[in-house]
């Protein structure tokens, strides 16, 4: 009655070169799947990938050229860029206060 865990990843490439990553957390009992849960997240061109799975680390640098990143950023509405910038500034300020 040994339990073990494994993760499986599925990466989808959307038309605007955004990566949609699905992770399946699988629980095995004597090598038979007894439970599974899913987590999904999206990575936009230019996102940090240091904590991502090897598959994403292999795909993103090939897919996200400077031109792709610029095209993605140009496709955002001005309000979206402004909100993202404000959130980044707020996050940095909060981190500085906590340290």
Sine and cosine of phi, psi and omega as CSV:
sin_phi,cos_phi,sin_psi,cos_psi,sin_omega,cos_omega
0.00,0.00,0.86,0.52,0.01,-1.00
-1.00,-0.03,0.73,-0.69,0.06,-1.00
-0.98,-0.19,0.57,-0.82,0.09,-1.00
-0.55,-0.84,0.26,-0.97,0.00,-1.00
-0.78,-0.62,0.46,-0.89,0.15,-0.99
-0.49,-0.87,0.40,-0.92,0.03,-1.00
-0.89,-0.46,0.63,-0.77,0.11,-0.99
-0.83,-0.56,0.61,-0.79,-0.04,-1.00
-0.88,-0.48,0.58,-0.81,0.13,-0.99
-0.77,-0.63,0.81,-0.58,-0.03,-1.00
-0.90,-0.44,0.81,-0.59,0.04,-1.00
-0.92,-0.38,0.67,-0.75,0.04,-1.00
-0.97,-0.22,0.88,-0.47,0.01,-1.00
-1.00,0.07,0.29,-0.96,-0.08,-1.00
-0.82,0.58,-0.53,0.85,-0.01,-1.00
-1.00,0.00,0.32,0.95,0.03,-1.00
0.94,0.35,0.30,0.95,0.14,-0.99
-0.97,0.23,0.62,-0.78,0.03,-1.00
-0.98,-0.22,0.77,-0.64,0.08,-1.00
-0.95,-0.31,0.87,-0.49,-0.12,-0.99
-0.92,-0.39,0.81,-0.59,0.08,-1.00
-0.91,-0.42,0.81,-0.59,0.05,-1.00
-0.95,-0.32,0.77,-0.64,0.10,-1.00
-0.96,-0.27,0.86,-0.51,0.09,-1.00
-0.99,-0.10,0.91,-0.41,-0.13,-0.99
-0.92,-0.38,0.77,-0.64,0.07,-1.00
-0.98,-0.22,0.78,-0.63,-0.01,-1.00
-0.90,-0.45,0.59,-0.81,0.12,-0.99
-0.82,-0.57,0.91,-0.41,-0.07,-1.00
0.80,0.60,0.71,0.70,0.02,-1.00
0.90,0.43,0.31,0.95,0.07,-1.00
-0.89,-0.45,0.77,-0.64,-0.01,-1.00
-0.91,0.40,0.82,-0.58,0.03,-1.00
-0.90,-0.43,-0.30,0.96,0.02,-1.00
-0.36,-0.93,0.45,-0.89,0.01,-1.00
-0.46,-0.89,0.69,-0.73,0.11,-0.99
-0.73,-0.68,0.42,-0.91,-0.08,-1.00
-0.87,-0.49,0.52,-0.85,0.12,-0.99
-0.69,-0.72,0.71,-0.71,-0.02,-1.00
-0.78,-0.63,0.66,-0.75,0.11,-0.99
-0.55,-0.83,0.30,-0.95,-0.09,-1.00
-0.88,-0.48,0.66,-0.75,0.06,-1.00
-0.87,-0.48,0.84,-0.54,0.01,-1.00
-1.00,0.00,0.39,-0.92,0.00,-1.00
-0.79,0.61,0.80,-0.61,-0.01,-1.00
0.99,-0.11,-0.07,1.00,0.01,-1.00
-0.90,0.43,0.43,-0.90,0.09,-1.00
-0.94,0.35,0.69,-0.72,-0.04,-1.00
-0.84,-0.55,0.21,0.98,-0.08,-1.00
-0.87,0.49,-0.52,0.86,-0.03,-1.00
-0.99,-0.17,0.24,0.97,-0.03,-1.00
-1.00,-0.03,0.21,-0.98,0.01,-1.00
-0.93,0.37,0.27,-0.96,-0.04,-1.00
-0.86,0.51,-0.57,0.82,0.00,-1.00
-0.88,0.47,-0.71,0.70,0.03,-1.00
-0.91,0.42,-0.67,0.74,0.01,-1.00
-0.89,0.46,-0.45,0.89,0.04,-1.00
-0.99,0.14,-0.61,0.79,-0.09,-1.00
-0.98,0.18,-0.74,0.68,-0.15,-0.99
-0.83,0.57,-0.75,0.66,-0.03,-1.00
-0.89,0.45,-0.50,0.87,0.02,-1.00
-0.97,0.26,-0.66,0.75,-0.08,-1.00
-0.98,0.20,-0.62,0.79,-0.12,-0.99
-1.00,-0.08,0.97,0.24,0.10,-1.00
-0.97,0.24,0.18,-0.98,0.05,-1.00
-0.85,0.53,-0.61,0.79,0.00,-1.00
-0.92,0.40,-0.65,0.76,0.00,-1.00
-0.90,0.43,-0.70,0.71,0.00,-1.00
-0.90,0.44,-0.69,0.73,0.02,-1.00
-0.89,0.45,-0.66,0.75,0.01,-1.00
-0.91,0.42,-0.65,0.76,0.02,-1.00
-0.90,0.44,-0.75,0.66,0.00,-1.00
-0.88,0.47,-0.59,0.81,0.02,-1.00
-0.94,0.35,-0.44,0.90,-0.03,-1.00
-0.98,0.22,-0.26,0.96,0.00,-1.00
-0.96,0.27,0.56,-0.83,0.09,-1.00
-0.95,0.33,0.52,-0.85,0.00,-1.00
-0.81,0.59,-0.58,0.82,0.00,-1.00
-0.91,0.42,-0.61,0.79,-0.01,-1.00
-0.91,0.41,-0.68,0.73,0.00,-1.00
-0.89,0.45,-0.68,0.73,-0.02,-1.00
-0.89,0.45,-0.70,0.71,0.00,-1.00
-0.90,0.44,-0.71,0.71,0.01,-1.00
-0.87,0.49,-0.64,0.77,0.01,-1.00
-0.91,0.41,-0.69,0.72,0.02,-1.00
-0.89,0.46,-0.65,0.76,0.02,-1.00
-0.90,0.43,-0.64,0.77,0.01,-1.00
-0.90,0.43,-0.68,0.74,0.02,-1.00
-0.90,0.43,-0.68,0.74,0.01,-1.00
-0.89,0.45,-0.66,0.75,0.01,-1.00
-0.90,0.44,-0.69,0.72,0.01,-1.00
-0.90,0.43,-0.69,0.72,0.00,-1.00
-0.89,0.46,-0.68,0.73,0.02,-1.00
-0.89,0.45,-0.67,0.74,0.01,-1.00
-0.90,0.45,-0.64,0.77,0.01,-1.00
-0.90,0.43,-0.62,0.79,-0.02,-1.00
-0.93,0.37,-0.64,0.77,-0.04,-1.00
-0.94,0.35,-0.48,0.88,-0.01,-1.00
-0.99,0.16,0.00,0.00,0.00,0.00
